[in-house]
């Protein structure tokens, strides 16, 4: 049986959400070693910033060349064009997120446009399951994408950990809820840490022989897990005592406090490679902006919190000479719909941008602005340009030294490398063309029974798909290499209902989408 099929079968008999004991998640499953050979010698650190609720990407990264279309479909929440801070000639950022602009100008931030997945699920819970596990939308996986990666490095975990070679926790979630991102086959690699100075040791109980029964096995596992949690707690507290912060963080921001503690632990010598922090409140169905003040409101305040926290964190790392070891990356379960609603808010949508921070991030806006048509339907979201698993996989390749073939096993076979990381310290990256524009035209548009696609290739492998307005992948039109040159393809829509559709053409990291309307 394939490992993922076995995981799915096991999910029916073992809870995917582990029991948490003093911040140490426990799950009694057998551990098997299927992979090995991962480079774990570098000291690179990944910080995941979860924007809980579904961030409105169109109010975060603003397509300046589509401003007129946006104003036509979300006039009650649009900020004045004059207040948008330009990142490029065609892309701007909300003024509340001014840190992104400053870091982008310094070569320490990047944007990946319209990140999502085929067949977008607009449920908070299911979509976050997909983002944390790295699964297809149609499958449920019991482990997390980073948990699977860590399983390939530490094949007997949690048995025998911590030890002299690996005395520190592999991952930490700041707060009270463990992240499913780091759920492994036998246990979750994350400890939850609220205050690193107040990790109270747990009573381990009296030693002694245990009965040779399932009860005895469970009790042995519990004793081992308590001892493990206490040992990890000691090294975390020691690192906190040895660490320092070189700047004053905002006191009124939970995200700032979380990032302050991350910087403190890194400064104190903790060898943890993965941290997960979060900021909630992005489910902005109403009052996203104030009625008479579009630069105010819930979303603007959230972006300001994110901006201030990231600015403080990056400056702290820079002053301590630690910034080249750390890449931070945002993610959210989905974006919002293009049209606003009558409550000065936005409803659940599809794709949204991911933001990356750090001097080893490629300072670019990867991807094209979405086309905003003033006649779009109420349910339409931003069409996906980049699969989130391609971003994840590229981080694994360039930041943690994972082989391309293993990334395909961990995530999906159609993994496409994206240059989101650049050469920095010990990071080894590939040179990839992201500048050559894709020529993609659809005609007639609007159409009645079908249309003709015309596009130019450079002799690369391409994937050409048709999506409906809700981001369901209706048809794969091509998924193969084509010779260099101009190509034409007839697309039959006669059996599909009248609606808006999106054609997505991807050649390596270059993606273009084209909206097509069937009358």
QUITA-V74005 format. One record per residue. N is the residue number from 1. RES is the residue in one small letter. SS is DSSP state (helix for helix, strand for strand, loop for the rest). OMEGA is omega as a letter, one per 20 degrees, with the letter a starting at -180 (NA if undefined). Layout:
n/res/ss/omega
N/RES/SS/OMEGA
N/RES/SS/OMEGA
This chain:
n/res/ss/omega
1/x/loop/r
2/x/loop/a
3/x/helix/a
4/x/helix/r
5/x/helix/r
6/x/helix/r
7/x/helix/a
8/x/helix/r
9/x/helix/a
10/x/helix/a
11/x/helix/a
12/x/loop/a
13/x/loop/r
14/x/loop/a
15/x/loop/r
16/x/loop/r
17/x/loop/a
18/x/loop/r
19/x/strand/a
20/x/strand/a
21/x/strand/a
22/x/loop/r
23/x/loop/a
24/x/strand/a
25/x/strand/a
26/x/strand/r
27/x/loop/a
28/x/loop/r
29/x/loop/r
30/x/loop/a
31/x/loop/r
32/x/loop/a
33/x/loop/a
34/x/loop/a
35/x/loop/r
36/x/loop/r
37/x/loop/r
38/x/loop/r
39/x/loop/r
40/x/loop/a
41/x/loop/a
42/x/loop/a
43/x/loop/r
44/x/loop/a
45/x/strand/r
46/x/strand/r
47/x/strand/r
48/x/strand/a
49/x/strand/a
50/x/strand/r
51/x/strand/a
52/x/loop/r
53/x/loop/a
54/x/loop/a
55/x/loop/r
56/x/loop/a
57/x/helix/a
58/x/helix/r
59/x/helix/r
60/x/loop/r
61/x/strand/a
62/x/strand/r
63/x/strand/a
64/x/helix/a
65/x/helix/r
66/x/helix/a
67/x/helix/a
68/x/helix/r
69/x/helix/r
70/x/helix/a
71/x/helix/a
72/x/helix/a
73/x/helix/r
74/x/loop/a
75/x/loop/a
76/x/loop/r
77/x/loop/a
78/x/loop/r
79/x/loop/r
80/x/loop/a
81/x/helix/a
82/x/helix/a
83/x/helix/a
84/x/loop/r
85/x/strand/a
86/x/strand/r
87/x/loop/r
88/x/loop/r
89/x/loop/a
90/x/loop/a
91/x/strand/r
92/x/strand/a
93/x/strand/r
94/x/loop/a
95/x/helix/r
96/x/helix/a
97/x/helix/a
98/x/helix/r
99/x/helix/r
100/x/helix/r
101/x/helix/a
102/x/helix/r
103/x/helix/r
104/x/helix/r
105/x/helix/r
106/x/loop/a
107/x/loop/a
108/x/loop/r
109/x/strand/r
110/x/strand/a
111/x/strand/r
112/x/strand/a
113/x/strand/r
114/x/strand/r
115/x/strand/r
116/x/strand/r
117/x/loop/r
118/x/loop/r
119/x/loop/a
120/x/loop/r
121/x/loop/a
122/x/loop/r
123/x/loop/r
124/x/helix/a
125/x/helix/a
126/x/helix/a
127/x/helix/r
128/x/helix/r
129/x/helix/a
130/x/helix/a
131/x/helix/a
132/x/helix/r
133/x/helix/a
134/x/loop/a
135/x/loop/r
136/x/loop/a
137/x/loop/a
138/x/loop/a
139/x/loop/r
140/x/loop/r
141/x/loop/a
142/x/loop/a
143/x/loop/a
144/x/loop/a
145/x/helix/r
146/x/helix/r
147/x/helix/r
148/x/helix/r
149/x/helix/a
150/x/helix/r
151/x/helix/r
152/x/helix/a
153/x/helix/a
154/x/loop/a
155/x/loop/r
156/x/loop/a
157/x/loop/j
158/x/loop/a
159/x/loop/r
160/x/loop/r
161/x/loop/i
162/x/loop/r
163/x/loop/a
164/x/loop/r
165/x/loop/a
166/x/loop/a
167/x/loop/a
168/x/loop/r
169/x/loop/a
170/x/loop/a
171/x/strand/a
172/x/strand/r
173/x/strand/r
174/x/strand/a
175/x/loop/a
176/x/loop/a
177/x/loop/a
178/x/loop/a
179/x/loop/r
180/x/helix/r
181/x/helix/a
182/x/helix/r
183/x/strand/r
184/x/loop/a
185/x/loop/a
186/x/loop/a
187/x/loop/r
188/x/strand/a
189/x/loop/a
190/x/strand/q
191/x/strand/r
192/x/strand/a
193/x/strand/r
194/x/loop/r
195/x/loop/a
196/x/loop/r
197/x/loop/a
198/x/loop/r
199/x/loop/a
200/x/loop/r
201/x/loop/r
202/x/loop/r
203/x/loop/a
204/x/loop/r
205/x/loop/a
206/x/loop/r
207/x/loop/r
208/x/loop/a
209/x/loop/a
210/x/loop/r
211/x/loop/r
212/x/loop/a
213/x/loop/r
214/x/helix/r
215/x/helix/r
216/x/helix/r
217/x/helix/a
218/x/helix/a
219/x/helix/r
220/x/helix/r
221/x/helix/r
222/x/helix/r
223/x/helix/r
224/x/helix/a
225/x/helix/r
226/x/helix/r
227/x/helix/r
228/x/helix/r
229/x/helix/r
230/x/helix/a
231/x/helix/r
232/x/helix/r
233/x/helix/r
234/x/helix/a
235/x/helix/r
236/x/helix/r
237/x/helix/r
238/x/helix/r
239/x/helix/r
240/x/helix/r
241/x/helix/a
242/x/helix/a
243/x/loop/r
244/x/loop/r
245/x/loop/a
246/x/loop/r
247/x/loop/r
248/x/loop/r
249/x/loop/r
250/x/loop/a
251/x/loop/a
252/x/loop/a
253/x/loop/r
254/x/helix/r
255/x/helix/r
256/x/helix/r
257/x/helix/r
258/x/helix/a
259/x/helix/r
260/x/helix/r
261/x/helix/r
262/x/helix/r
263/x/helix/r
264/x/helix/a
265/x/helix/r
266/x/helix/r
267/x/helix/a
268/x/loop/r
269/x/loop/r
270/x/loop/a
271/x/loop/r
272/x/loop/a
273/x/loop/a
274/x/strand/r
275/x/strand/r
276/x/strand/r
277/x/strand/a
278/x/strand/r
279/x/strand/a
280/x/loop/r
281/x/loop/a
282/x/loop/r
283/x/loop/a
284/x/loop/r
285/x/loop/a
286/x/loop/r
287/x/loop/r
288/x/loop/r
289/x/loop/r
290/x/strand/a
291/x/loop/a
292/x/loop/a
293/x/strand/a
294/x/loop/r
295/x/loop/r
296/x/loop/r
297/x/loop/a
298/x/helix/a
299/x/helix/r
300/x/helix/r
301/x/helix/r
302/x/helix/r
303/x/helix/r
304/x/helix/r
305/x/helix/r
306/x/helix/a
307/x/helix/a
308/x/helix/a
309/x/helix/a
310/x/helix/r
311/x/helix/r
312/x/helix/a
313/x/helix/a
314/x/helix/r
315/x/helix/r
316/x/helix/r
317/x/helix/a
318/x/helix/a
319/x/helix/r
320/x/loop/r
321/x/loop/a
322/x/loop/a
323/x/helix/a
324/x/helix/r
325/x/helix/a
326/x/strand/r
327/x/strand/r
328/x/strand/a
329/x/strand/r
330/x/strand/r
331/x/strand/a
332/x/loop/a
333/x/loop/r
334/x/loop/r
335/x/loop/r
336/x/strand/r
337/x/strand/a
338/x/loop/r
339/x/loop/r
340/x/loop/r
341/x/loop/a
342/x/loop/a
343/x/loop/a
344/x/loop/r
345/x/loop/r
346/x/loop/a
347/x/loop/a
348/x/strand/a
349/x/loop/a
350/x/loop/a
351/x/loop/r
352/x/strand/a
353/x/strand/r
354/x/strand/a
355/x/strand/r
356/x/strand/a
357/x/strand/r
358/x/loop/a
359/x/loop/r
360/x/loop/r
361/x/strand/r
362/x/loop/a
363/x/loop/a
364/x/loop/r
365/x/strand/a
366/x/strand/a
367/x/loop/a
368/x/loop/r
369/x/loop/r
370/x/loop/r
371/x/loop/a
372/x/loop/a
373/x/loop/a
374/x/loop/a
375/x/loop/a
376/x/loop/a
377/x/loop/a
378/x/loop/a
379/x/loop/a
380/x/loop/r
381/x/strand/r
382/x/loop/r
383/x/loop/a
384/x/loop/r
385/x/loop/a
386/x/strand/r
387/x/strand/a
388/x/helix/r
389/x/helix/r
390/x/helix/r
391/x/helix/r
392/x/helix/a
393/x/helix/r
394/x/helix/r
395/x/helix/r
396/x/helix/a
397/x/helix/a
398/x/helix/a
399/x/helix/a
400/x/helix/r
401/x/loop/a
402/x/loop/r
403/x/loop/r
404/x/helix/a
405/x/helix/r
406/x/helix/r
407/x/helix/r
408/x/helix/r
409/x/helix/a
410/x/helix/a
411/x/loop/r
412/x/loop/a
413/x/loop/a
414/x/loop/r
415/x/loop/r
416/x/loop/a
417/x/loop/r
418/x/loop/a
419/x/loop/a
420/x/loop/r
421/x/strand/r
422/x/loop/r
423/x/loop/a
424/x/strand/a
425/x/loop/a
426/x/loop/a
427/x/strand/r
428/x/loop/a
429/x/loop/r
430/x/loop/r
431/x/loop/a
432/x/loop/r
433/x/loop/r
434/x/loop/a
435/x/loop/a
436/x/loop/a
437/x/loop/r
438/x/loop/r
439/x/loop/a
440/x/strand/r
441/x/strand/r
442/x/strand/a
443/x/strand/i
444/x/loop/a
445/x/loop/j
446/x/loop/a
447/x/strand/a
448/x/loop/a
449/x/loop/a
450/x/strand/a
451/x/strand/r
452/x/strand/r
453/x/strand/r
454/x/strand/a
455/x/strand/a
456/x/strand/r
457/x/strand/r
458/x/loop/a
459/x/loop/a
460/x/loop/r
461/x/strand/r
462/x/strand/r
463/x/strand/a
464/x/strand/a
465/x/strand/r
466/x/strand/r
467/x/strand/r
468/x/strand/a
469/x/loop/r
470/x/loop/r
471/x/loop/r
472/x/loop/r
473/x/strand/a
474/x/strand/a
475/x/strand/r
476/x/strand/a
477/x/strand/r
478/x/strand/r
479/x/strand/a
480/x/strand/r
481/x/strand/r
482/x/loop/r
483/x/loop/a
484/x/loop/r
485/x/strand/a
486/x/strand/a
487/x/strand/r
488/x/strand/a
489/x/strand/r
490/x/strand/a
491/x/strand/a
492/x/strand/r
493/x/loop/a
494/x/loop/a
495/x/loop/r
496/x/loop/a
497/x/loop/r
498/x/loop/a
499/x/strand/r
500/x/strand/r
501/x/strand/r
502/x/strand/r
503/x/strand/r
504/x/strand/r
505/x/strand/r
506/x/strand/r
507/x/strand/a
508/x/loop/r
509/x/loop/a
510/x/strand/a
511/x/strand/r
512/x/strand/r
513/x/strand/r
514/x/strand/r
515/x/strand/r
516/x/strand/a
517/x/strand/r
518/x/strand/a
519/x/loop/NA
